Amino acid sequence: MTKTRPSAGDTGAKETYEGFTDEERDAMKERARELKTSARRGSRGAKADVEGEVLAKITEMEEDDRVIAQRLHDIIRAEAPDLSPKLWYGMPAYARDGKVVCFFQSAHKFKTRYAVLGFNDLANLDEGTMWPTAFALTELTADDEARIGELVRKAVG
C-alpha cells in the first residue's frame, strides 16, 4: 500500500512511502517465529538445537553467502566461544546472555550487492567518538578473516 506523507519542513510537497519491503516483512515474520520457539523452549533452551538451526539456515543460503556465513560462524565460535549462536531475523547471530553482539546478513535475502557482518551496541568496539559497526562482505580473504577475528575478540573483550 502506497501512502503519502508530508516531507520534512512540509512545503506542501508529498513524498511516496512504500513501507516495508517483502524481504523486511519476511525477516520480521521469522523473528516472530524465533521468539515463539524460544518461549516454548523455556529458560533451559537446548543450545545444540539452536546451533543446529543456525547451521541449517546457513546451509539454505545461496553459495556465495553460505561460504561467507559458514566461515564467519567458524571464526566467531573459535574467537568467542562464550557467544551463543542463534537466529535473529532469520539470520545467524551470536549472543551473550541472550543479547545479540554480532550478526550476519545475507546479500541474497535482502537483494543487496554485499552481505553484512554487523555488531550491536554490546560489542566493545568503541574508538573515540565514532567507529564502524557494520562491514560489507563480498568474499573473505585470509587478511579479512584475521581482521574479523580481531574484531570479534575486541567485541567480547
Helices and strands as residue ranges (DSSP letters): E 3-6, E 14-17, H 22-41, H 47-60, H 63-79, E 84-88, E 91-96, E 99-105, E 115-119, E 134-137, H 142-156
